[in-house]
Amino acid sequence: MNLLASLSSLNLTLPEVSTPGGSYVSVNIRGAVAYVAIQFPILNEEYLFQGRLGETISTEEGSKAMELCALNVLAQIHSKIGFERVLGLNHLDAYFRATGDWDDSPIVVNGASDLFVKVLGEKGTHSRAIFGVDRLPRNFCVGLTSSFTLIN
C-alpha cells in the first residue's frame, strides 16, 4: 500500500510524529494487533482545536480536528510499523467535548472515518465507538484511539 501517494492524491501530508505526554508508548504491538494511543489535533507540535464543540468549535471544525487526529494515527503507524505490515484498521474509539445541547458527534467522527477509508480503501473500514467526555488534555475538543491488524 502506498500511503504517501494516497495522501498526496488528497492534497494531504502526514504531520510530524508526536511524542507521548506520559509514561506510555504511542504504538503498542501485541501479537498481530497494533494499538495506537490517543491522538489529538496536533499539527507539528502545535495544539489546535482547543475548546468545546457547540461553543468555541463548530461541527465543521470538529470534523477537521478529527481528520487531523486520524492523520496523526497514520503518522504513528507509518513511523513505528510501516504500512506494508498493515492488514487493516479494526476499530476507533473517538472522544469529544461539547456543550450539553450539541449533538453532532457522528458528523465530527466521520472526519476520521472518511479519511481512513479514502486513504486506506477497503483496509480502512472499521467499527467505532463515540464517547462524550467532560475533559481532554490541553483543552482539546476531540481525541482518537485505534487498533490495526498486522501481517506477520
C-alpha positions as CSV (number, residue, x, y, z in Angstrom):
1,M,0.0,0.0,0.0
2,N,1.4,3.4,-0.9
3,L,0.1,5.5,1.9
4,L,2.0,8.6,0.9
5,A,0.7,8.5,-2.7
6,S,-2.9,8.1,-1.4
7,L,-2.4,11.1,0.9
8,S,-0.8,13.2,-1.9
9,S,-3.8,12.5,-4.2
10,L,-6.0,14.1,-1.5
11,N,-3.6,17.0,-1.0
12,L,-2.7,15.8,2.5
13,T,0.6,15.1,4.2
14,L,1.5,13.3,7.4
15,P,2.2,15.5,10.4
16,E,5.4,15.1,12.4
17,V,5.0,12.2,14.9
18,S,4.1,13.5,18.3
19,T,5.7,12.0,21.4
20,P,3.7,10.6,24.3
21,G,2.7,13.0,27.0
22,G,3.2,10.4,29.8
23,S,4.6,7.0,30.7
24,Y,3.3,5.0,27.8
25,V,4.2,4.2,24.2
26,S,2.4,5.7,21.2
27,V,2.1,2.3,19.4
28,N,1.9,-1.0,21.3
29,I,2.0,-4.3,19.4
30,R,0.5,-7.4,20.9
31,G,0.6,-10.4,18.6
32,A,-0.9,-9.3,15.3
33,V,-2.6,-6.2,16.7
34,A,-1.2,-2.7,16.9
35,Y,-2.9,-0.3,19.4
36,V,-2.3,3.4,18.8
37,A,-2.5,5.6,21.8
38,I,-4.9,8.5,21.8
39,Q,-4.0,11.1,19.2
40,F,-5.1,14.7,19.4
41,P,-5.4,17.5,16.9
42,I,-1.8,18.4,17.0
43,L,0.0,19.6,13.8
44,N,3.8,19.5,14.0
45,E,3.7,20.2,17.8
46,E,1.1,23.0,17.5
47,Y,-2.0,22.4,19.6
48,L,-5.1,23.1,17.5
49,F,-8.9,22.9,18.0
50,Q,-9.0,23.7,21.7
51,G,-12.4,24.3,23.3
52,R,-15.9,22.7,23.3
53,L,-17.9,21.7,20.3
54,G,-21.0,23.8,20.0
55,E,-19.4,26.6,21.9
56,T,-16.0,27.7,20.5
57,I,-15.6,24.9,18.0
58,S,-18.1,24.3,15.1
59,T,-19.2,20.9,13.9
60,E,-17.2,21.5,10.7
61,E,-14.1,22.5,12.6
62,G,-14.6,19.4,14.8
63,S,-14.7,17.2,11.7
64,K,-11.4,18.8,10.6
65,A,-10.0,18.2,14.1
66,M,-10.9,14.6,13.9
67,E,-9.3,14.3,10.5
68,L,-6.1,15.7,11.9
69,C,-6.3,13.1,14.7
70,A,-6.6,10.4,12.0
71,L,-3.6,11.8,10.2
72,N,-1.6,11.6,13.4
73,V,-2.7,7.9,13.8
74,L,-1.4,7.3,10.2
75,A,1.8,9.1,11.0
76,Q,2.4,6.9,14.1
77,I,1.7,3.7,12.0
78,H,3.9,4.9,9.2
79,S,6.8,5.8,11.6
80,K,6.6,2.9,14.1
81,I,5.4,0.0,11.9
82,G,5.2,0.8,8.2
83,F,2.0,0.4,6.2
84,E,3.3,-2.6,4.3
85,R,2.6,-4.6,7.5
86,V,-1.0,-3.4,7.9
87,L,-3.7,-5.8,7.1
88,G,-6.4,-3.4,8.1
89,L,-7.9,-0.9,10.6
90,N,-10.0,-2.6,13.2
91,H,-11.7,-0.1,15.5
92,L,-11.8,3.5,16.5
93,D,-12.7,5.0,19.9
94,A,-13.5,8.7,19.4
95,Y,-13.7,11.1,22.3
96,F,-15.3,14.6,22.2
97,R,-16.0,17.5,24.5
98,A,-19.2,19.5,23.8
99,T,-21.9,21.7,25.2
100,G,-24.9,19.9,26.6
101,D,-27.2,20.7,23.6
102,W,-24.7,19.9,20.9
103,D,-25.4,16.5,19.2
104,D,-23.4,16.1,16.0
105,S,-20.8,13.7,17.2
106,P,-21.3,11.2,14.3
107,I,-20.6,14.0,11.8
108,V,-17.5,15.0,13.6
109,V,-16.2,11.4,13.9
110,N,-16.8,11.0,10.2
111,G,-13.9,13.3,9.7
112,A,-11.6,10.4,10.8
113,S,-13.7,7.5,9.4
114,D,-13.9,9.1,6.0
115,L,-10.2,9.8,5.9
116,F,-9.3,6.3,6.8
117,V,-11.5,4.9,4.0
118,K,-10.2,7.4,1.4
119,V,-6.6,6.7,2.2
120,L,-6.6,3.0,3.0
121,G,-9.5,1.8,0.8
122,E,-11.0,-1.5,2.0
123,K,-8.3,-1.7,4.6
124,G,-9.7,1.4,6.2
125,T,-13.2,0.1,7.0
126,H,-13.7,-0.2,10.7
127,S,-16.1,-0.3,13.7
128,R,-16.2,2.6,16.1
129,A,-17.4,3.9,19.4
130,I,-18.0,7.6,20.3
131,F,-17.7,9.0,23.8
132,G,-18.7,12.4,25.1
133,V,-16.3,13.4,27.9
134,D,-16.1,16.4,30.3
135,R,-12.3,16.9,29.8
136,L,-9.5,16.1,27.4
137,P,-5.8,17.0,27.9
138,R,-4.8,20.5,26.8
139,N,-8.4,21.5,26.3
140,F,-8.6,19.6,23.0
141,C,-12.2,19.2,21.6
142,V,-11.5,15.6,20.3
143,G,-9.2,12.6,20.6
144,L,-8.9,9.3,18.8
145,T,-7.6,5.8,19.6
146,S,-7.4,2.9,17.1
147,S,-6.3,-0.6,16.5
148,F,-4.9,-2.3,13.4
149,T,-4.3,-5.9,12.5
150,L,-0.8,-6.6,11.2
151,I,0.5,-9.1,8.7
152,N,3.0,-11.3,10.5
